[in-house]
């Protein structure tokens, strides 16, 4: 039987950390060698990190990436490797190096360059023109990169027609909820359509707003899952592939050969390059069985937030974080995520009560800090607030008390948090959710002040789901029930409630999903059975708040369309759909 032992190193690369990324790659090579791996793969642009954005415009960045590729080539004795890097030669390419036993055997250039959503690859890279097939350990192997596999009659099909029995796709496919299931269905379809084994090696880790979930997987020629990597964790995924089964299935089901390739795909087809004609004859150690449970929503969303927060903090050189604890659900959830990502010793809470803070909110913040085991600083703001009112009395004379006075309190709190951040080097985590960011129910230079917005892409209704989920993991009320049950309020004036300014969140969030993520019109949303007044109010608030969102800190993307990299609208804009 023809078999190929494949390893997929699902590593957490950091953009621009050439030394760190190369060290991870070489460590994985050593581990794979000890397991008798024939072919070891790494994610897309593993050497330089993904996405490098405008660093690609710096020649020294490209040069360092090539120097590190040479180090990987030097360390590759005894096995074949596929690793993502930036190739240069007249232009630059998103590329995969095919390496064997200390030599560079070939290079594949990514053909389909995504230029939608969070992707801007056409801005930087030239498209590839060929789909070579490599004979590795006696097996026909097609190599392609991320977006290439998403096309039905794309590089994978061209490679299968040219003799590829195993198709390796190295990837940096970012997470949003539901993405993993969709990706698996797509890969299963590619495998069965091309009667080829698909090995999909995905990146893991946080990079600014993006989180990569890993879940590298191998699917057989019938589209059935063989093995899966861990979710949101580094992993070395090793499997023995029955390549003979591909040959048998193609003999019995030749339909895949009957559909003619399109002219473009025919042009891509290239000759086979022999890298190694036979697998190693050395005995291979047995592989342990894997039983991995994949979490669905809300568990996978929570894990994404923890990983994205931890990596943003650690990769940017911070040790501790600071959170304003109001006693509300949003700040409580952010604190729990921070503790799970960084440990309680590295999280500091600050309670900043004012004349409008309820006794319950103060006690809830104290109880939460106790439950999480974090340090809590209490800094009352009323004296400072009163000084502001007195200072502005002459200027405000003859006007009613309104949001100007309310927002002074939020800005005092933001000022205190930033002062502590400056003094001790702690990064401030903001606590606004997506519903608030969408509608502008936030205060510039107040509750928006900080370095990272953990839940800026989490709708308010999901905040409650995630808090309940975290409590279920603990088996106790880590986030107090009084926090979960209280009516949302900014507590900036007497008896204030969020519903004084916004529709109830269970009505608002579906409207925001339709208007922001799906670009539905007011009329289309109203036709879904939602009150027209609610829809128009929400749409108006979204449209007039773009200037605020443009000034918000980055935060973890967990929905299909997040503010910022995904959704880009002009601030100066007279188009109004409402």
C-alpha positions in Angstrom: 0.0 0.0 0.0 1.2 3.5 -0.8 1.0 5.6 2.3 2.2 9.1 3.1 2.7 10.3 6.7 1.8 14.0 6.7 2.3 16.5 9.5 0.6 19.9 9.7 2.3 22.4 12.1 -0.5 24.7 13.2 1.6 27.5 14.6 0.9 30.8 16.2 3.0 33.2 14.1 3.5 36.9 14.8 3.8 39.4 12.0 7.4 40.5 11.7 8.8 38.2 14.4 11.2 36.5 12.0 13.3 35.0 14.7 10.4 33.7 16.8 8.5 32.3 13.8 11.6 30.6 12.4 12.3 29.1 15.9 8.7 27.7 15.9 9.2 26.3 12.4 12.5 24.6 13.3 11.1 23.2 16.5 8.1 21.6 14.6 10.5 20.2 12.0 12.5 18.4 14.8 9.3 17.0 16.3 8.0 15.9 12.9 11.3 14.2 12.1 11.1 12.2 15.3 7.6 11.0 14.3 8.7 9.8 10.9 6.8 12.4 9.0 7.3 12.3 5.2 5.8 15.7 4.4 5.4 18.6 6.9 3.4 21.7 6.2 3.1 25.1 7.7 0.4 27.9 7.4 0.3 30.6 4.8 3.1 33.2 5.2 4.2 31.4 8.3 7.7 32.9 8.1 6.7 36.5 8.2 3.2 36.2 9.8 -0.2 37.0 8.4 -1.4 39.6 7.4 1.8 41.7 7.0 -0.1 44.6 5.3 2.1 47.5 4.3 5.2 45.9 5.8 5.3 44.2 2.4 6.2 47.6 0.9 9.5 47.6 2.9 12.3 45.8 0.9 14.1 44.9 4.2 11.0 43.0 5.3 11.1 40.9 2.2 14.8 40.3 2.5 14.6 39.2 6.1 11.8 36.8 5.2 14.0 35.3 2.5 17.0 34.9 4.9 14.7 33.0 7.3 13.5 30.8 4.5 17.1 29.8 3.9 17.4 28.9 7.6 14.4 26.6 7.2 15.9 25.0 4.1 19.1 24.3 6.0 17.2 22.7 8.8 15.1 20.4 6.6 17.3 17.3 6.4 15.4 14.0 6.3 11.9 15.2 5.2 9.9 17.3 2.8 8.4 20.6 3.9 5.9 23.1 2.6 6.1 26.6 4.2 4.5 29.9 3.4 6.7 32.9 2.7 6.9 36.0 0.5 8.7 35.3 -2.8 10.4 38.1 -4.7 11.5 38.4 -8.3 10.3 41.3 -10.4 7.3 41.5 -8.1 6.3 39.8 -4.8 4.1 36.8 -4.4 2.2 35.1 -1.6 4.2 31.8 -2.0 4.7 28.3 -0.7 8.2 26.9 -0.7 8.6 23.2 -1.4 11.7 22.0 0.4 13.3 18.5 0.5 16.3 17.4 2.6 18.2 20.6 2.7 17.2 21.9 -0.8 14.6 24.2 -2.2 12.7 22.0 -4.7 10.1 24.4 -6.0 7.9 27.4 -5.3 4.1 27.8 -5.7 2.6 31.3 -6.2 -0.9 31.9 -4.9 -3.3 32.4 -7.8 -6.5 33.7 -6.3 -5.7 36.9 -4.2 -8.7 37.8 -2.0 -9.7 41.4 -2.0 -12.8 41.6 0.1 -13.8 41.8 3.7 -10.6 41.9 5.8 -8.4 41.0 2.8 -6.3 43.3 0.6 -4.0 40.9 -1.2 -4.3 42.5 -4.6 -2.8 45.6 -3.0 0.5 43.8 -2.5 0.9 40.6 -4.5 1.2 39.5 -8.1 -1.0 36.4 -9.0 0.6 33.1 -9.7 0.2 31.5 -13.2 1.0 27.8 -12.7 -0.2 24.8 -10.7 2.7 22.4 -10.5 2.4 18.9 -9.0 5.2 17.5 -6.9 6.1 13.9 -6.5 6.9 13.6 -2.8 7.7 10.2 -1.3 6.3 8.7 -4.5 3.0 10.5 -4.2 1.6 13.2 -6.5 1.1 16.3 -4.3 -0.6 19.5 -5.3 0.3 22.7 -3.3 -2.0 25.7 -3.1 -2.7 28.6 -0.8 -5.8 29.5 1.2 -8.2 31.3 -1.3 -7.1 28.9 -4.1 -9.1 26.0 -2.5 -12.4 28.0 -2.2 -12.9 28.0 -6.0 -14.8 25.0 -7.4 -12.8 24.7 -10.6 -9.6 26.2 -9.3 -6.0 25.2 -8.7 -7.0 22.0 -6.8 -8.9 20.7 -9.9 -6.0 21.6 -12.2 -3.6 19.7 -9.9 -5.9 16.7 -9.6 -6.1 16.5 -13.4 -2.3 16.6 -13.6 -1.9 13.7 -11.2 -2.2 15.1 -7.7 -3.5 12.5 -5.3 -3.0 14.6 -2.2 -3.7 18.4 -2.3 -2.1 20.5 0.4 -3.7 23.9 1.1 -1.7 26.1 3.5 -4.0 28.8 4.9 -4.5 31.8 7.1 -8.3 31.7 7.2 -9.6 34.0 9.9 -12.4 33.1 12.4 -15.9 34.3 12.7 -18.6 32.2 14.3 -19.8 29.4 12.1 -16.7 29.7 9.9 -15.2 26.4 10.9 -18.3 24.3 9.9 -18.6 26.1 6.6 -14.9 25.6 5.9 -15.1 21.9 6.6 -18.1 21.4 4.2 -16.2 23.3 1.5 -13.1 21.2 1.9 -15.1 18.0 1.9 -16.7 19.1 -1.4 -13.3 19.8 -3.0 -12.0 16.4 -1.8 -14.9 14.4 -3.2 -15.2 16.4 -6.5 -11.5 16.0 -7.2 -11.2 12.4 -5.7 -8.2 13.6 -3.8 -7.1 13.8 -0.2 -7.2 17.4 1.0 -4.8 18.5 3.8 -5.7 22.0 5.0 -3.2 23.6 7.3 -4.6 26.7 9.0 -2.9 29.4 11.1 -3.8 29.9 14.7 -3.6 33.0 17.0 -4.6 36.6 17.2 -3.3 39.4 15.0 -4.8 42.8 15.8 -8.5 42.4 15.1 -8.2 39.0 13.5 -8.2 35.6 15.2 -7.2 32.4 13.4 -8.9 29.3 14.8 -6.5 26.6 13.6 -8.7 23.5 13.1 -6.4 22.2 10.5 -7.9 19.1 8.9 -7.4 16.2 6.5 -10.3 14.9 4.5 -10.2 11.7 2.4 -11.0 11.3 -1.3 -14.7 10.9 -0.4 -14.8 14.1 1.6 -14.8 12.4 5.0 -12.9 13.9 7.9 -9.8 11.9 8.8 -8.3 14.2 11.5 -8.7 17.7 12.9 -6.3 20.0 14.7 -7.1 21.8 17.9 -9.3 24.8 18.0 -7.5 28.1 19.0 -4.4 26.2 20.1 -1.0 25.4 18.5 -0.9 21.8 17.4 1.1 19.3 15.3 -1.4 17.2 13.4 0.0 14.0 12.0 -1.9 11.4 10.0 -1.1 8.4 7.7 -2.8 8.9 4.4 -3.9 5.9 2.4 -3.0 7.1 -1.1 -3.9 3.8 -2.7 -7.5 4.5 -1.8 -7.4 7.5 -4.1 -6.3 5.4 -7.0 -9.0 2.7 -6.3 -11.7 5.4 -6.0 -10.7 7.0 -9.3 -10.8 3.7 -11.1 -14.3 3.0 -9.8 -15.6 6.6 -10.2 -14.1 8.2 -13.3 -16.7 11.0 -13.5 -14.2 13.5 -12.1 -12.2 13.1 -15.3 -15.1 13.7 -17.7 -15.8 17.3 -17.0 -13.5 19.4 -19.1 -11.5 22.1 -17.4 -12.1 25.6 -18.3 -9.5 27.3 -20.5 -8.0 29.2 -17.6 -7.6 26.1 -15.5 -6.0 24.2 -18.4 -3.5 27.0 -18.8 -2.5 26.6 -15.1 -1.6 22.9 -15.5 2.1 22.2 -15.2 4.5 19.3 -15.4 5.3 17.1 -12.4 8.4 17.8 -10.5 10.0 14.8 -8.8 11.1 15.7 -5.3 11.5 12.2 -3.8 10.5 9.0 -5.6 9.9 6.8 -2.6 9.0 7.2 1.1 11.5 6.5 3.8 11.9 2.8 4.6 12.7 3.5 8.3 10.1 2.2 10.7 7.6 4.9 11.8 6.4 5.2 15.4 2.7 4.6 16.1 0.5 7.6 16.2 -1.8 8.2 19.2 -5.6 8.4 18.7 -7.1 11.8 18.7 -10.5 12.6 20.2 -11.1 16.4 19.8 -14.3 18.0 20.7 -15.1 21.1 18.7 -17.0 23.8 20.5 -19.9 25.6 18.9 -21.4 29.0 19.8 -21.1 30.4 22.4 -18.0 28.4 23.5 -16.0 29.0 20.4 -16.7 32.7 20.5 -15.5 32.9 24.1 -12.3 31.0 23.2 -11.8 33.4 20.2 -12.1 36.4 22.5 -9.7 34.9 25.0 -7.1 34.1 22.4 -7.5 37.4 20.5 -7.1 39.4 23.8 -4.2 37.4 25.1 -2.2 37.6 21.8 -2.8 41.3 21.4 -1.6 42.0 24.9 1.4 39.6 24.8 2.5 40.2 21.2 2.5 44.0 21.9 4.7 43.6 24.9 2.2 44.3 27.7 2.1 42.4 31.0 -1.0 43.7 32.7 -4.3 45.2 31.8 -6.7 47.6 33.4 -10.5 47.5 33.2 -13.1 50.0 34.5 -15.6 47.9 36.5 -19.0 49.5 36.6 -20.9 46.5 38.0 -22.5 45.9 34.6 -22.5 42.9 32.3 -20.1 44.3 29.7 -17.2 45.1 32.0 -17.8 41.9 33.9 -17.5 39.8 30.8 -14.4 41.7 29.7 -12.8 41.1 33.1 -13.5 37.4 32.9 -12.0 37.1 29.4 -8.9 39.0 30.5 -8.5 36.7 33.6 -8.8 33.6 31.4 -6.3 35.0 28.9 -3.7 36.5 31.2 -4.3 35.2 34.7 -5.8 37.1 37.7 -2.5 38.6 38.8 -2.3 40.5 35.5 -5.7 42.1 35.6 -6.6 45.2 37.6 -10.1 46.5 38.0 -11.0 50.1 38.8 -14.4 51.0 40.3 -15.1 54.7 39.8 -18.4 55.5 41.5 -20.3 58.8 41.1 -23.3 60.3 42.7 -25.5 58.3 40.2 -23.9 54.9 40.9 -26.3 52.6 42.6 -25.1 50.7 45.8 -25.8 47.5 43.9 -23.4 48.4 41.1 -20.6 49.1 43.6 -21.1 45.9 45.4 -21.4 43.9 42.2 -18.0 45.2 41.0 -16.5 44.3 44.4 -18.0 40.8 44.2 -16.9 40.2 40.7 -13.3 41.2 41.6 -13.4 38.8 44.5 -14.7 36.0 42.4 -12.1 36.5 39.7 -9.3 37.0 42.2 -8.2 40.4 40.8 -7.0 43.5 42.4 -9.7 46.2 42.6 -8.9 49.9 43.0 -11.8 52.2 44.1 -11.5 55.8 42.9 -14.6 57.9 43.5 -15.1 60.6 40.8 -17.8 62.9 42.4 -15.4 65.6 43.7 -13.8 65.9 40.2 -17.2 65.9 38.6 -18.4 68.7 40.9 -15.3 70.7 40.0 -16.1 70.3 36.3 -19.6 71.5 36.9 -18.4 74.5 38.8 -15.7 75.3 36.3 -18.3 75.2 33.4 -21.2 76.8 35.3 -20.7 80.2 33.6 -20.3 78.7 30.2 -23.3 76.4 30.6 -25.5 79.0 32.3 -29.1 79.0 31.0 -28.9 75.4 29.6 -30.6 72.2 30.7 -28.6 69.4 32.2 -28.1 66.9 29.4 -25.6 64.5 27.7 -22.8 67.1 28.1 -22.8 66.8 31.8 -23.4 63.0 31.6 -20.4 62.5 29.3 -18.1 64.5 31.6 -18.4 61.6 34.0 -17.4 59.1 31.4 -14.5 61.2 30.3 -13.3 61.6 33.9 -13.3 57.8 34.2 -11.4 57.5 30.9 -8.9 60.1 32.1 -8.3 58.1 35.3 -7.8 54.8 33.5 -5.3 56.4 31.1 -3.4 58.0 34.0 -3.0 54.6 35.6 -2.0 53.2 32.3 0.7 55.8 31.8 2.0 55.4 35.4 2.2 51.6 35.5 2.3 50.5 31.9 -1.0 48.7 32.0 -3.0 48.5 28.8 -6.6 49.7 29.2 -9.3 47.3 27.9 -12.5 49.1 26.9 -15.8 47.4 27.5 -18.3 48.6 24.8 -20.2 46.0 22.9 -21.2 45.9 19.2 -24.7 47.2 19.8 -23.3 50.2 21.5 -20.6 50.8 18.9 -23.2 50.5 16.1 -25.5 53.0 17.6 -23.0 55.4 19.0 -24.2 54.7 22.6 -20.6 55.4 23.7 -18.6 58.4 24.8 -15.5 59.5 22.8 -12.5 59.9 25.1 -14.7 58.3 27.9 -15.7 54.7 27.9 -14.1 54.4 24.4 -10.6 55.4 25.8 -8.2 52.5 25.8 -5.9 50.3 23.8 -8.1 47.2 23.0 -11.8 46.8 22.7 -12.4 43.1 23.6 -16.1 42.9 22.8 -16.6 45.6 20.2 -17.9 43.0 17.8 -20.1 41.2 20.3 -23.8 42.1 20.2 -25.4 42.9 23.5 -27.6 39.8 23.5 -24.6 37.6 22.9 -22.8 39.3 25.8 -25.4 37.7 28.1 -24.9 34.3 26.3 -21.2 34.5 26.8 -21.5 35.5 30.5 -23.9 32.6 31.1 -21.5 30.2 29.3 -18.5 31.3 31.4 -20.5 30.8 34.6 -21.4 27.3 33.4 -17.7 26.4 33.0 -17.0 27.6 36.5 -20.0 25.8 37.9 -20.8 28.9 40.0 -21.7 32.5 39.7 -18.3 33.8 38.6 -20.3 36.8 37.1 -22.9 37.5 39.8 -26.5 36.8 39.1 -27.3 40.4 40.1 -25.2 41.6 37.2 -26.9 39.2 34.8 -30.4 40.3 35.9 -30.1 44.1 36.3 -31.5 46.4 33.7 -28.7 47.9 31.6 -27.9 51.4 32.5 -25.0 53.9 32.0 -25.8 55.4 35.4 -24.9 58.9 34.3 -28.2 60.5 35.6 -30.9 59.5 38.0 -32.9 56.4 37.1 -31.2 56.2 33.7 -31.9 53.1 31.5 -30.4 52.1 28.1 -34.0 51.8 26.7 -34.4 55.5 27.3 -32.1 56.0 24.3 -32.2 52.7 22.4 -34.8 50.1 21.5 -34.7 47.0 23.7 -31.6 44.9 22.8 -33.6 41.9 21.8 -35.3 44.1 19.1 -32.2 46.1 18.3 -29.7 43.4 17.6 -31.6 41.7 14.8 -32.0 45.0 13.1 -28.2 45.8 13.5 -27.3 42.4 12.0 -29.5 43.0 9.0 -28.5 46.6 8.5 -24.8 46.4 9.3 -23.8 42.8 8.3 -26.2 42.1 5.5 -26.7 45.6 4.1 -30.5 45.2 4.0 -32.6 48.4 3.5 -35.0 49.8 6.0 -37.9 48.4 3.9 -36.4 44.9 3.7 -35.9 44.8 7.5 -39.4 46.1 8.2 -40.7 43.4 5.9 -39.1 40.9 8.3 -41.9 41.9 10.8 -39.9 44.4 12.8 -41.5 47.8 13.8 -40.6 50.4 11.2 -39.9 53.1 13.9 -37.4 50.8 15.6 -35.7 50.1 12.2 -35.4 53.7 11.2 -34.1 54.8 14.6 -31.4 52.1 14.6 -30.4 52.8 11.0 -30.1 56.5 11.7 -28.0 55.9 14.8 -25.7 53.6 12.9 -25.2 56.1 10.0 -24.5 59.1 12.2 -22.0 57.3 14.4 -19.3 56.4 11.9 -17.0 59.2 13.1 -17.0 57.6 16.6 -16.2 54.1 15.3 -13.3 55.5 13.3 -11.7 56.6 16.5 -12.3 53.4 18.5 -9.5 51.0 19.5 -9.2 47.7 17.6 -11.0 44.7 18.9 -11.6 41.0 18.2 -13.6 40.1 15.1 -16.1 37.4 15.8 -19.0 38.1 13.4 -19.1 37.7 9.7 -18.8 41.5 9.2 -17.1 43.6 11.8 -16.7 47.4 12.0 -13.3 48.6 10.8 -11.5 46.2 8.5 -14.7 44.6 7.2 -17.1 47.5 6.9 -15.6 50.7 5.6 -17.9 53.7 5.1 -17.0 57.3 4.6 -17.5 59.6 7.5 -18.5 62.5 5.2 -21.6 61.0 3.6 -25.0 62.3 2.7 -26.5 59.0 1.6 -29.3 58.1 4.0 -31.2 54.9 3.7 -33.6 55.8 6.5 
